[in-house]
Amino acid sequence: MRRVLLSGIGGFMASHTTEHLLANTDWEIVGLESWRHKGDSLRVIKDPRVKVFTADCGAPISYRLAAQIGKVDYIINMASDSDVGRSIDEPALFVENNFRIALHMLEFARTQKNLQKYIQISTDEVFGAALEGHNHTEWEHHLPSNPYSASKSAQEQLSVAYWRCYGVPLIITNTMNIIGERQDPEKYLPMLIIKINNGEEVTIHGSEKYIGKRHYLHARNQADAIMFMLKNVDVIKYEDTMNTTIRPERFNIVGDVEWDNLELAQMVAEVLGKPLKYKLVDFHSARPGHDRRYALDGTKLKEKGWVAPVKPYDSLKKTIEWTLAHPEWLLEERKSVR
């Protein structure tokens, strides 16, 4: 039986990853969660193969906690604060938190003598805005536009340093906008569901000439891609200290469809059967460091054989219907405890 350590297991994406691994493997999952930020998503999962430890992912893992965790075959570092608006309001705390998470997870990883893979979950936002018609490939340069994306870029660079210096068996993933059940209302899709369902006006970043665009991927598709990499992708080892061209393995996890913000709002209104009230606002004045378009090239992972199991519109419709059926997820006053 394989054992997986998943940081931030209580979060939205990590809980979907946990569910997917439980449904498709016989592995045991060990989770770290502070419960300070979120954690509601994990409460729906009750399985004896899941063991959760309350711990600050941004603090060192003590030798006693390490003994309780035991040997792990894989580490998925998914914990991060991901709210762009909060990163703009509180950049120092935000960046320090995300950097410390990566640092201490990597420190733990290098104590695991038989660790097979360490997956650092990152975002499309590290590359900055993508021009129309261009999709970023895996090793293009980083050009982050806000403290959140800069903190994720820093996590990646630190991970590469630990791969090169300590031999941590690294795979980096960059992922598009994630949607799915149990997502916090601070994110765009849940916000649309709430406001349109309540008959409120929706703010769309854009202008008459150009509306912001994103690729969207269901959380279960991301989980499936991670599982695929754990099962089918070999890590690249850094063995020649003089060869600086060797790089660790990395993959873009990409959705099959690109929607602009207005299109997504219109589809949500259609599923809800309610009219859409909206206003367009300037990108940068509404949110400094806002990029009009993110886009990744997913060719590399697809050529390895990965196919997303959940179709785009089906996942959108399913997410909306699930959210309406669980009104506790329509509450907007679910603030982080700090």
Rosetta silent file (secondary structure, phi, psi, omega in degrees, C-alpha in Angstrom):
SEQUENCE: MRRVLLSGIGGFMASHTTEHLLANTDWEIVGLESWRHKGDSLRVIKDPRVKVFTADCGAPISYRLAAQIGKVDYIINMASDSDVGRSIDEPALFVENNFRIALHMLEFARTQKNLQKYIQISTDEVFGAALEGHNHTEWEHHLPSNPYSASKSAQEQLSVAYWRCYGVPLIITNTMNIIGERQDPEKYLPMLIIKINNGEEVTIHGSEKYIGKRHYLHARNQADAIMFMLKNVDVIKYEDTMNTTIRPERFNIVGDVEWDNLELAQMVAEVLGKPLKYKLVDFHSARPGHDRRYALDGTKLKEKGWVAPVKPYDSLKKTIEWTLAHPEWLLEERKSVR
SCORE:     score description
SCORE:     0.000 S_00000001
   1 L     0.000  127.992  176.133    0.000    0.000    0.000 S_00000001
   2 L   -77.973  153.331  176.282    1.334    3.418   -0.982 S_00000001
   3 E  -124.315  131.114 -177.484    1.207    6.318    1.459 S_00000001
   4 E  -117.546  130.306  171.943    0.634    9.914    0.326 S_00000001
   5 E   -99.867  124.351 -176.572    1.246   13.028    2.410 S_00000001
   6 E  -121.897  115.035  179.341   -1.024   15.865    1.335 S_00000001
   7 E   -81.414  147.253 -178.976   -0.497   19.341    2.776 S_00000001
   8 L    65.016   37.963 -171.738   -3.544   21.574    3.239 S_00000001
   9 L   -62.678  -21.727 -179.256   -5.823   18.555    3.039 S_00000001
  10 L   -78.716   -8.789 -176.787   -8.817   20.528    4.299 S_00000001
  11 L   -77.549  171.041 -176.788   -8.839   22.860    1.312 S_00000001
  12 H   -57.657  -57.884 -176.500  -11.045   22.714   -1.755 S_00000001
  13 H   -67.283  -39.474 -177.738   -8.580   21.230   -4.244 S_00000001
  14 H   -67.313  -35.811  179.301   -6.930   18.916   -1.723 S_00000001
  15 H   -66.666  -37.097  175.709  -10.250   17.454   -0.597 S_00000001
  16 H   -66.748  -38.522  177.399  -11.128   16.597   -4.198 S_00000001
  17 H   -63.436  -41.742  177.938   -7.693   15.023   -4.624 S_00000001
  18 H   -60.518  -49.000  179.092   -8.268   12.993   -1.467 S_00000001
  19 H   -58.491  -41.974 -176.551  -11.662   11.764   -2.679 S_00000001
  20 H   -67.588  -41.779  178.291  -10.240   10.841   -6.078 S_00000001
  21 H   -66.524  -37.686  177.617   -7.330    8.866   -4.646 S_00000001
  22 H   -63.589  -38.262 -176.706   -9.654    7.041   -2.269 S_00000001
  23 H   -77.302  -22.225 -170.463  -11.955    6.084   -5.132 S_00000001
  24 H  -121.404   -0.091  177.185   -9.222    4.960   -7.528 S_00000001
  25 L  -141.075  174.179  172.558   -6.430    3.495   -5.404 S_00000001
  26 L  -106.634   20.102 -174.557   -5.920    1.492   -2.227 S_00000001
  27 L   -73.152  157.687  172.807   -3.444    4.056   -0.911 S_00000001
  28 E   -98.533  138.931 -176.436   -3.376    5.550    2.557 S_00000001
  29 E  -117.045  125.481  175.593   -3.540    9.349    2.777 S_00000001
  30 E  -108.495  126.208 -176.414   -1.903   11.376    5.511 S_00000001
  31 E  -118.051  146.244  171.524   -3.002   14.992    5.671 S_00000001
  32 E  -111.850  132.945 -179.004   -1.699   18.131    7.334 S_00000001
  33 E  -152.126  132.564  179.745   -4.197   20.893    8.098 S_00000001
  34 L   -87.832  -23.371 -177.013   -4.055   23.945   10.360 S_00000001
  35 L    67.728    6.510 -179.914   -7.837   24.604   10.212 S_00000001
  36 L   -82.331  -28.893 -173.754   -7.076   28.338   10.394 S_00000001
  37 L   -97.702  -59.571  179.297   -7.878   29.126    6.801 S_00000001
  38 L  -135.312 -128.759  177.654  -10.526   26.719    5.545 S_00000001
  39 L   114.727  -13.812 -178.552  -11.125   23.042    6.186 S_00000001
  40 H   -62.490  -32.181 -175.979  -14.850   22.748    5.534 S_00000001
  41 H   -62.852  -33.983 -175.599  -14.277   20.726    2.369 S_00000001
  42 H   -74.160  -21.634 -172.350  -12.640   17.859    4.246 S_00000001
  43 H   -65.259  -16.407  179.005  -15.505   17.388    6.680 S_00000001
  44 H   -83.257   -9.502 -175.214  -17.494   15.444    4.089 S_00000001
  45 L  -100.498  120.801  176.673  -14.793   12.762    3.849 S_00000001
  46 L  -132.664  104.939 -177.109  -14.894    9.916    6.350 S_00000001
  47 L  -150.242  134.806 -178.432  -12.616    7.023    5.488 S_00000001
  48 L   -65.545  -15.577  177.795  -10.278    4.932    7.660 S_00000001
  49 L   -81.212   -4.491  179.286   -7.538    5.312    5.039 S_00000001
  50 E  -105.515  122.988  176.839   -7.366    9.062    5.754 S_00000001
  51 E  -121.251  121.986 -175.111   -5.350   10.208    8.750 S_00000001
  52 E  -114.987  131.810  175.915   -5.279   13.953    9.438 S_00000001
  53 E  -112.069  132.631  175.328   -2.859   15.785   11.725 S_00000001
  54 E   -78.539  117.718 -176.747   -3.510   19.308   12.905 S_00000001
  55 L  -159.898  147.361  175.084   -0.346   21.246   12.110 S_00000001
  56 L   -78.965  113.263 -178.123    0.732   24.602   10.765 S_00000001
  57 L   -67.441  -15.926  177.701    2.041   23.845    7.277 S_00000001
  58 L   -92.050    9.456  178.630    4.103   27.024    7.468 S_00000001
  59 L  -120.014  158.397  178.814    6.034   25.774   10.514 S_00000001
  60 L   -59.342  145.074  174.191    8.676   23.049   10.794 S_00000001
  61 L   -82.425  116.006 -176.029    7.408   19.494   11.162 S_00000001
  62 L   -67.099  162.257 -179.553    8.612   18.384   14.577 S_00000001
  63 H   -66.444  -28.490  177.775   10.378   15.074   15.044 S_00000001
  64 H   -71.330  -43.668  177.093    7.407   13.819   17.043 S_00000001
  65 H   -64.554  -39.648  177.951    4.942   14.712   14.299 S_00000001
  66 H   -59.259  -39.216  178.504    7.319   13.196   11.739 S_00000001
  67 H   -65.902  -36.479  177.875    7.310    9.960   13.742 S_00000001
  68 H   -70.197  -38.641  178.211    3.507    9.947   13.742 S_00000001
  69 H   -63.904  -44.880  179.744    3.379   10.603    9.986 S_00000001
  70 L    77.462 -164.135 -178.719    5.834    7.796    9.342 S_00000001
  71 L   -72.901  136.263  174.082    7.190    6.757    5.973 S_00000001
  72 L  -127.689  148.101  178.363    5.513    8.218    2.901 S_00000001
  73 L   -89.814  -33.991 -176.670    5.993    7.339   -0.753 S_00000001
  74 E  -134.302  147.015  170.930    4.635   10.572   -2.193 S_00000001
  75 E  -124.697  129.818  173.836    4.238   14.165   -1.033 S_00000001
  76 E  -114.968  109.263  179.981    1.781   16.550   -2.690 S_00000001
  77 E   -89.972   93.931 -176.591    2.405   20.117   -1.544 S_00000001
  78 L  -107.167  -13.778 -177.003   -0.961   21.703   -2.223 S_00000001
  79 L   -67.031  129.194  173.066   -1.224   24.035    0.770 S_00000001
  80 L  -170.543  148.122  167.203   -1.175   27.732   -0.109 S_00000001
  81 L   -79.675  131.656 -169.466   -3.171   30.847    0.502 S_00000001
  82 L  -125.868    9.448 -178.829   -4.624   31.593   -2.944 S_00000001
  83 L   -84.785  112.321 -175.375   -6.808   34.684   -2.671 S_00000001
  84 H   -62.520  -42.791 -179.291   -5.312   37.322   -4.983 S_00000001
  85 H   -59.976  -41.298  179.455   -7.246   40.184   -3.410 S_00000001
  86 H   -69.427  -32.000  177.514   -5.991   39.314    0.052 S_00000001
  87 H   -66.348  -31.081  178.258   -2.437   39.047   -1.263 S_00000001
  88 H   -74.534  -37.054 -179.156   -2.737   42.625   -2.538 S_00000001
  89 H   -75.686  -36.059 -175.559   -4.144   43.859    0.779 S_00000001
  90 L  -130.969   62.379 -171.074   -1.676   41.942    3.011 S_00000001
  91 H   -62.316  -40.117 -175.573    1.344   41.153    0.808 S_00000001
  92 H   -64.902  -50.816  179.699    3.967   40.607    3.497 S_00000001
  93 H   -61.623  -40.436 -175.834    1.956   38.115    5.553 S_00000001
  94 H   -64.758  -52.212 -176.874    0.697   36.407    2.422 S_00000001
  95 H   -65.824  -42.980  179.191    4.061   35.905    0.721 S_00000001
  96 H   -59.917  -42.594 -179.670    5.812   34.859    3.931 S_00000001
  97 H   -61.140  -50.536 -177.371    3.127   32.248    4.635 S_00000001
  98 H   -65.961  -36.681  178.917    3.294   30.633    1.191 S_00000001
  99 H   -67.803  -41.701  179.914    7.087   30.642    1.131 S_00000001
 100 H   -64.231  -36.470  177.724    7.307   29.057    4.582 S_00000001
 101 H   -57.761  -49.879 -179.836    4.875   26.326    3.535 S_00000001
 102 H   -62.624  -43.285 -177.790    7.130   25.321    0.639 S_00000001
 103 H   -59.054  -49.041 -173.575   10.271   25.580    2.759 S_00000001
 104 H   -78.459  -28.120  172.940    9.103   23.328    5.571 S_00000001
 105 H   -68.257  -38.252  176.884    7.444   20.760    3.323 S_00000001
 106 H   -68.451  -36.572  176.595   10.711   20.498    1.380 S_00000001
 107 H   -62.164  -40.931  176.799   12.648   20.233    4.630 S_00000001
 108 H   -67.036  -40.074 -177.473   10.457   17.302    5.618 S_00000001
 109 H   -58.651  -38.553 -176.111   10.793   15.776    2.144 S_00000001
 110 L   -76.518   -6.300  172.921   14.567   15.583    2.368 S_00000001
 111 L   -89.064  -11.052 -178.500   14.306   13.527    5.562 S_00000001
 112 L   -88.333  101.970 -171.017   12.299   10.852    3.717 S_00000001
 113 L   -65.765  -29.699 -176.300   14.970    8.445    2.500 S_00000001
 114 L  -112.895   22.931  179.367   12.687    6.458    0.183 S_00000001
 115 L   -62.034  128.526 -177.453   10.485    9.269   -1.104 S_00000001
 116 L   -92.268  -38.809 -178.402    9.547    8.512   -4.720 S_00000001
 117 E  -149.886  141.192  174.537    7.867   11.749   -5.823 S_00000001
 118 E  -124.185  114.398 -178.333    7.305   15.249   -4.510 S_00000001
 119 E  -104.073  119.299  175.403    4.670   17.211   -6.435 S_00000001
 120 E   -95.942  114.934 -179.572    4.668   20.972   -6.039 S_00000001
 121 E   -83.850  122.555  179.930    1.265   22.332   -7.063 S_00000001
 122 E  -129.730 -168.935 -168.113    1.549   25.705   -8.753 S_00000001
 123 E  -130.645  158.862  173.488   -0.524   27.994  -10.945 S_00000001
 124 H   -64.833  -21.077 -172.470   -0.738   29.432  -14.443 S_00000001
 125 H   -70.356  -15.896  179.006   -0.430   32.878  -12.880 S_00000001
 126 H   -63.743  -26.255 -178.321    3.346   32.598  -12.354 S_00000001
 127 H   -82.686  -11.536 -175.885    3.796   33.231  -16.090 S_00000001
 128 L    77.951 -168.624 -175.791    1.755   36.427  -16.054 S_00000001
 129 L   -65.054  143.242  175.840   -0.643   37.461  -18.773 S_00000001
 130 L  -104.872  128.858  176.643   -0.790   35.437  -21.991 S_00000001
 131 L   -65.302  153.915  178.872   -1.228   37.320  -25.233 S_00000001
 132 L   -56.682  128.962  179.543   -4.184   36.332  -27.388 S_00000001
 133 L    90.691   -6.872 -179.612   -3.324   33.187  -29.323 S_00000001
 134 L  -113.632  135.187  174.965   -0.374   32.221  -27.109 S_00000001
 135 L  -118.547  127.347 -176.179   -0.371   29.449  -24.506 S_00000001
 136 E   -67.904  133.881  172.972    2.559   29.272  -22.081 S_00000001
 137 L   -90.203  174.328 -166.619    4.673   26.115  -22.219 S_00000001
 138 L   -60.312  -39.297 -172.163    6.251   24.533  -19.158 S_00000001
 139 L  -111.583   28.059  172.126    9.604   26.308  -18.983 S_00000001
 140 L   -70.020  159.853 -176.621    8.770   29.803  -20.169 S_00000001
 141 L   -68.237  153.822  178.147   10.035   32.609  -17.960 S_00000001
 142 L   -87.328  140.318  176.104    7.998   33.777  -14.975 S_00000001
 143 L  -144.911   65.318 -175.372    6.472   37.239  -14.941 S_00000001
 144 L   -64.769  147.880 -173.786    4.115   37.342  -11.933 S_00000001
 145 L  -108.373   -8.263 -177.324    1.786   40.321  -11.641 S_00000001
 146 L  -152.035  167.840 -177.371    0.764   40.285   -7.960 S_00000001
 147 H   -58.701  -34.325  178.289    2.016   39.010   -4.582 S_00000001
 148 H   -61.531  -54.307 -177.239    0.060   35.746   -4.863 S_00000001
 149 H   -64.814  -32.305  176.236    1.568   34.726   -8.193 S_00000001
 150 H   -66.337  -37.997  179.245    5.002   35.878   -7.015 S_00000001
 151 H   -66.992  -35.220  177.115    4.692   33.685   -3.912 S_00000001
 152 H   -69.985  -37.474  175.296    3.833   30.664   -6.075 S_00000001
 153 H   -61.953  -40.491  178.671    6.815   31.394   -8.310 S_00000001
 154 H   -63.649  -38.972  176.613    8.991   31.500   -5.188 S_00000001
 155 H   -59.597  -42.577  179.662    7.644   28.100   -4.122 S_00000001
 156 H   -62.741  -46.689 -176.109    8.658   26.681   -7.491 S_00000001
 157 H   -64.558  -39.052  177.503   12.172   28.147   -7.375 S_00000001
 158 H   -65.560  -38.229  178.220   12.769   26.839   -3.866 S_00000001
 159 H   -62.664  -42.092  178.446   11.541   23.402   -4.941 S_00000001
 160 H   -63.049  -39.799  179.143   13.997   23.380   -7.846 S_00000001
 161 H   -62.506  -40.224  178.571   16.815   24.319   -5.464 S_00000001
 162 H   -71.083  -31.304  173.937   15.954   21.378   -3.192 S_00000001
 163 H   -65.124  -45.065 -176.382   15.801   19.079   -6.225 S_00000001
 164 H   -73.517  -41.090 -173.146   19.225   20.239   -7.354 S_00000001
 165 H   -85.312  -40.413 -172.288   20.886   20.451   -3.933 S_00000001
 166 H  -114.857   -5.086  178.375   19.265   17.616   -1.966 S_00000001
 167 L    78.936   20.869  175.787   17.829   15.321   -4.620 S_00000001
 168 L   -60.277  126.544 -173.582   14.167   15.840   -3.721 S_00000001
 169 L   -76.486   82.651 -164.644   12.312   13.866   -6.484 S_00000001
 170 E   -89.959  139.736  162.803   10.429   16.848   -7.823 S_00000001
 171 E  -132.043  129.247  177.580    7.545   17.283  -10.274 S_00000001
 172 E  -104.362  137.020  173.207    6.034   20.757  -10.676 S_00000001
 173 E  -120.057  141.345  172.076    2.507   21.258  -11.964 S_00000001
 174 E  -118.037  127.706 -169.226    0.952   24.476  -13.221 S_00000001
 175 E  -122.934  148.868  177.894   -2.816   24.466  -13.261 S_00000001
 176 L   -78.506 -173.800  177.186   -5.562   26.617  -14.764 S_00000001
 177 E   -60.808  128.715 -177.052   -8.559   28.057  -12.896 S_00000001
 178 E   -99.687  137.092  173.036  -10.165   25.282  -10.848 S_00000001
 179 E  -126.942  164.541  177.452  -13.904   24.899  -10.346 S_00000001
 180 L   155.403  175.414  179.438  -15.949   22.334   -8.493 S_00000001
 181 L   -65.216  147.555  175.285  -18.167   21.529   -5.562 S_00000001
 182 L    72.378   25.031  177.029  -17.286   22.996   -2.143 S_00000001
 183 L   -85.938  143.096 -175.610  -15.339   25.967   -3.497 S_00000001
 184 L   -68.459  143.803 -178.736  -15.191   29.033   -1.282 S_00000001
 185 L   -62.625   -8.145  175.513  -17.411   32.024   -2.237 S_00000001
 186 L   -73.250  -15.268  179.494  -14.329   34.252   -2.556 S_00000001
 187 L   -86.816  161.179 -167.208  -13.681   32.534   -5.911 S_00000001
 188 H   -65.016  -49.235 -177.412  -15.285   33.703   -9.142 S_00000001
 189 H   -63.403  -49.704  177.086  -17.677   30.842   -9.973 S_00000001
 190 H   -59.546  -36.490  177.399  -19.231   30.532   -6.486 S_00000001
 191 H   -61.807  -42.136  177.390  -19.524   34.314   -6.383 S_00000001
 192 H   -61.416  -45.335 -179.214  -21.409   34.232   -9.700 S_00000001
 193 H   -58.687  -45.819 -177.919  -23.748   31.514   -8.442 S_00000001
 194 H   -63.895  -51.230 -173.786  -24.543   33.487   -5.284 S_00000001
 195 H   -69.512  -42.926  179.574  -25.077   36.872   -6.908 S_00000001
 196 H   -67.235  -40.349  178.568  -27.049   35.660   -9.932 S_00000001
 197 H   -62.564  -32.388 -179.499  -29.186   33.410   -7.751 S_00000001
 198 L   -89.947    0.843 -179.478  -29.939   36.414   -5.505 S_00000001
 199 L    74.856   21.292 -178.168  -30.700   38.707   -8.441 S_00000001
 200 L   -91.814  161.374  178.192  -27.662   40.905   -7.712 S_00000001
 201 L   -77.404  139.825 -179.109  -25.430   42.703  -10.190 S_00000001
 202 E  -105.957  137.105  175.614  -22.212   40.941  -11.181 S_00000001
 203 E   -90.744  125.532  178.821  -18.923   42.743  -11.813 S_00000001
 204 E  -113.483  123.097  177.197  -17.113   41.576  -14.954 S_00000001
 205 E   -74.467  118.174  179.894  -13.481   42.563  -15.449 S_00000001
 206 E   158.642 -170.828  179.029  -13.195   43.864  -18.983 S_00000001
 207 L  -141.493  179.044  177.758  -14.319   46.440  -21.505 S_00000001
 208 L   -63.263  -25.516 -177.468  -16.477   46.559  -24.609 S_00000001
 209 L   -87.914  -32.594 -174.329  -13.365   45.633  -26.620 S_00000001
 210 L  -152.503  127.544  175.671  -11.964   42.829  -24.478 S_00000001
 211 E  -104.703  139.163  178.680  -13.276   40.630  -21.676 S_00000001
 212 L   -57.740  143.819 -176.396  -10.876   38.777  -19.410 S_00000001
 213 E  -124.071  149.241  176.208  -10.398   35.098  -20.308 S_00000001
 214 E  -145.834  150.710  163.705   -9.541   31.952  -18.382 S_00000001
 215 E   -88.953  141.953 -178.885   -9.316   28.219  -18.980 S_00000001
 216 E  -120.085  141.370 -176.044  -11.391   26.287  -16.442 S_00000001
 217 E  -137.602  130.278  177.670  -10.715   22.816  -15.076 S_00000001
 218 E   -69.088  144.128 -177.193  -12.823   20.780  -12.676 S_00000001
 219 H   -57.243  -31.685  179.516  -11.033   19.907   -9.436 S_00000001
 220 H   -70.391  -29.787  174.667  -11.544   16.203  -10.119 S_00000001
 221 H   -67.393  -41.957  176.027   -9.667   16.565  -13.419 S_00000001
 222 H   -60.778  -43.852  178.842   -6.732   18.110  -11.588 S_00000001
 223 H   -60.117  -40.469  179.806   -6.852   15.258   -9.081 S_00000001
 224 H   -66.181  -38.625  178.276   -6.854   12.723  -11.905 S_00000001
 225 H   -64.663  -40.798  177.950   -3.843   14.397  -13.525 S_00000001
 226 H   -62.881  -45.285  178.131   -1.949   14.271  -10.224 S_00000001
 227 H   -61.409  -40.453  178.136   -2.779   10.594   -9.799 S_00000001
 228 H   -58.817  -44.258 -179.832   -1.668    9.955  -13.387 S_00000001
 229 H   -66.223  -40.414  178.595    1.711   11.573  -12.672 S_00000001
 230 H   -61.999  -35.194 -176.560    2.180    9.600   -9.466 S_00000001
 231 H   -88.428  -30.769 -165.265    1.531    6.359  -11.334 S_00000001
 232 H  -123.389   -8.950 -174.751    3.045    6.992  -14.766 S_00000001
 233 L  -108.405  129.326  176.070    5.681    9.743  -14.764 S_00000001
 234 L   -85.808  140.412  176.751    9.328    9.162  -13.882 S_00000001
 235 L   -77.750  156.147  176.144   11.161   11.901  -12.033 S_00000001
 236 L   -99.342  127.054 -179.612   14.312   13.438  -13.504 S_00000001
 237 L   -93.308  143.284  175.606   17.352   13.189  -11.257 S_00000001
 238 L  -100.447  109.622 -173.632   19.980   15.899  -11.022 S_00000001
 239 L  -120.977  -19.128 -176.668   23.316   14.115  -10.925 S_00000001
 240 L  -107.880  104.626 -175.699   25.792   16.289  -12.854 S_00000001
 241 L   -67.575  -13.308  179.213   26.648   19.427  -10.871 S_00000001
 242 L   -92.803  -14.442 -176.073   28.274   20.969  -13.950 S_00000001
 243 L   -97.047   97.624 -177.249   25.264   20.529  -16.228 S_00000001
 244 L   -85.707    1.983  179.099   22.957   23.457  -15.558 S_00000001
 245 L   -86.555  -15.689  179.569   20.655   22.560  -18.476 S_00000001
 246 L   -71.986  132.879 -179.903   19.066   19.635  -16.611 S_00000001
 247 L  -129.779  155.782  176.959   15.710   20.564  -15.160 S_00000001
 248 L   -70.731  169.255  179.720   13.158   18.695  -13.056 S_00000001
 249 E   -76.203  142.890  174.977    9.976   17.328  -14.588 S_00000001
 250 E  -153.251  151.377 -177.740    6.988   19.643  -14.860 S_00000001
 251 E  -140.754  142.103  167.535    3.569   19.609  -16.531 S_00000001
 252 E   -85.531  132.613  174.763    0.798   22.043  -17.317 S_00000001
 253 E  -106.412  112.568 -165.030   -2.641   20.717  -16.327 S_00000001
 254 L  -122.364  139.796  173.378   -5.025   22.368  -18.752 S_00000001
 255 L   -75.551  159.906 -175.824   -8.771   22.545  -19.228 S_00000001
 256 L   -82.228  -10.976 -172.520  -10.284   21.743  -22.605 S_00000001
 257 L  -139.661  146.631  177.062  -12.133   25.035  -23.032 S_00000001
 258 E  -113.877  123.920  178.105  -11.461   28.751  -22.653 S_00000001
 259 E  -118.889  142.582  170.185  -14.311   31.022  -21.541 S_00000001
 260 E   -83.575  167.190 -172.659  -14.250   34.744  -21.031 S_00000001
 261 H   -61.557  -35.221  179.428  -15.683   36.078  -17.794 S_00000001
 262 H   -71.195  -41.171  177.879  -18.921   37.224  -19.401 S_00000001
 263 H   -58.592  -43.511 -179.919  -19.460   33.875  -21.140 S_00000001
 264 H   -62.723  -44.392  179.104  -19.077   32.076  -17.812 S_00000001
 265 H   -61.646  -39.233  179.366  -21.563   34.424  -16.138 S_00000001
 266 H   -65.879  -39.339  178.918  -24.033   33.888  -18.981 S_00000001
 267 H   -67.516  -38.829  176.911  -23.751   30.106  -18.679 S_00000001
 268 H   -62.100  -45.189  179.160  -24.314   30.274  -14.924 S_00000001
 269 H   -61.689  -37.313  178.958  -27.418   32.420  -15.460 S_00000001
 270 H   -64.247  -45.678  179.506  -28.665   29.940  -18.062 S_00000001
 271 H   -65.284  -39.047 -179.962  -28.312   26.973  -15.714 S_00000001
 272 H   -74.158  -19.690 -176.864  -29.955   28.917  -12.890 S_00000001
 273 L    69.954   33.961 -178.750  -32.744   30.087  -15.200 S_00000001
 274 L  -130.064  154.507  179.881  -32.316   33.669  -14.031 S_00000001
 275 L   -69.742  151.946  178.523  -31.448   36.943  -15.799 S_00000001
 276 L  -101.306  121.604  173.217  -27.873   38.206  -15.727 S_00000001
 277 L  -109.219  124.229 -176.447  -27.291   41.720  -14.424 S_00000001
 278 E  -148.712  162.012  171.755  -23.714   42.860  -14.881 S_00000001
 279 E  -136.639  145.478  177.477  -21.375   45.799  -15.313 S_00000001
 280 E   -91.136  136.383  177.858  -17.953   45.919  -16.928 S_00000001
 281 E  -127.821  150.558  179.477  -15.092   47.422  -14.915 S_00000001
 282 L   -61.250  140.130 -176.109  -11.542   48.315  -15.907 S_00000001
 283 H   -57.229  -62.323 -167.091   -9.056   45.527  -15.167 S_00000001
 284 H   -74.879  -35.786 -179.829   -6.301   47.317  -13.316 S_00000001
 285 H   -69.218  -30.661  178.311   -8.336   49.928  -11.456 S_00000001
 286 H   -75.121  -36.388  178.683  -10.631   47.192  -10.115 S_00000001
 287 L  -152.061  105.282  177.329   -7.709   44.986   -9.045 S_00000001
 288 L   -56.171  141.703 -179.847   -4.055   46.045   -9.366 S_00000001
 289 L    76.894   16.904  179.493   -1.951   43.268  -10.867 S_00000001
 290 L   -84.733  131.534  178.144   -4.932   41.715  -12.647 S_00000001
 291 L   -99.839  136.267 -176.487   -4.068   39.842  -15.863 S_00000001
 292 L   -68.952  -34.667 -175.153   -6.595   39.828  -18.686 S_00000001
 293 E  -145.562  134.100  168.665   -5.802   36.328  -19.875 S_00000001
 294 L  -115.358  142.401  178.796   -4.055   33.225  -18.558 S_00000001
 295 L  -158.991  134.573  178.334   -3.356   30.299  -20.850 S_00000001
 296 E  -121.086  152.243  174.588   -1.209   27.174  -20.694 S_00000001
 297 L   -93.712  117.776 -176.957   -0.190   24.639  -23.323 S_00000001
 298 L   -98.406   14.995 -174.971   -1.240   21.167  -22.142 S_00000001
 299 H   -58.773  -43.047 -172.382    0.365   19.212  -24.978 S_00000001
 300 H   -59.925  -47.527 -178.826    3.121   17.615  -22.899 S_00000001
 301 H   -69.294  -37.256  178.419    0.839   15.890  -20.388 S_00000001
 302 H   -64.736  -36.980  178.202   -1.604   14.798  -23.087 S_00000001
 303 H   -67.380  -22.305  173.720    1.252   13.239  -25.058 S_00000001
 304 H   -74.230  -16.844  177.866    2.038   11.199  -21.940 S_00000001
 305 L   115.963    2.293 -178.064   -1.478    9.757  -22.251 S_00000001
 306 L   -80.479  134.680  175.964   -3.528   11.797  -19.784 S_00000001
 307 L  -128.705  128.179 -179.717   -7.148   12.581  -20.749 S_00000001
 308 L   -64.667  125.568 -175.714   -9.379   14.722  -18.529 S_00000001
 309 L   -78.741  -25.167 -175.793  -12.290   12.518  -17.337 S_00000001
 310 L  -104.607  124.776 -176.827  -14.794   15.312  -16.555 S_00000001
 311 L   -77.390  148.799 -170.017  -16.130   17.369  -19.484 S_00000001
 312 H   -58.266  -57.494 -175.231  -16.169   21.187  -19.161 S_00000001
 313 H   -68.653  -36.197  177.186  -19.843   22.119  -19.451 S_00000001
 314 H   -59.834  -41.511 -179.256  -20.958   19.002  -17.573 S_00000001
 315 H   -68.193  -36.408  177.889  -18.660   19.931  -14.688 S_00000001
 316 H   -64.494  -48.284 -178.697  -19.981   23.498  -14.665 S_00000001
 317 H   -63.223  -43.436  179.992  -23.609   22.384  -14.595 S_00000001
 318 H   -62.369  -41.565 -179.710  -22.919   19.751  -11.940 S_00000001
 319 H   -63.797  -43.562 -179.694  -21.093   22.279   -9.752 S_00000001
 320 H   -64.060  -46.763 -178.292  -23.943   24.805   -9.944 S_00000001
 321 H   -64.663  -39.771  178.275  -26.613   22.209   -9.186 S_00000001
 322 H   -63.624  -43.259 -178.190  -24.623   20.784   -6.263 S_00000001
 323 H   -63.079  -41.887  178.314  -24.091   24.252   -4.784 S_00000001
 324 H   -64.394  -32.888 -179.269  -27.803   25.069   -4.968 S_00000001
 325 H   -79.031   -8.810  179.652  -28.591   21.769   -3.256 S_00000001
 326 L  -128.215   79.377 -171.683  -26.189   22.637   -0.405 S_00000001
 327 H   -60.674  -18.701  177.069  -27.199   26.148    0.708 S_00000001
 328 H   -63.030  -22.510  178.304  -24.493   26.289    3.382 S_00000001
 329 H   -88.219    3.203  173.923  -22.066   26.835    0.499 S_00000001
 330 H   -97.724    0.172  179.375  -24.024   29.900   -0.611 S_00000001
 331 L   -78.249  130.111 -176.254  -23.093   31.765    2.574 S_00000001
 332 L   -92.359  -17.041 -174.340  -20.730   34.653    1.913 S_00000001
 333 L   -91.953   43.155  177.517  -19.667   35.471    5.481 S_00000001
 334 L   -99.602   79.766 -173.358  -17.259   32.550    5.826 S_00000001
 335 L   -89.245  152.882  177.151  -14.191   34.569    6.741 S_00000001
 336 L   -70.295  145.459  174.003  -10.756   33.234    7.608 S_00000001
 337 L   -89.949  124.112 -176.324   -9.760   33.277   11.265 S_00000001
 338 L  -130.647    0.000    0.000   -6.521   35.237   11.654 S_00000001
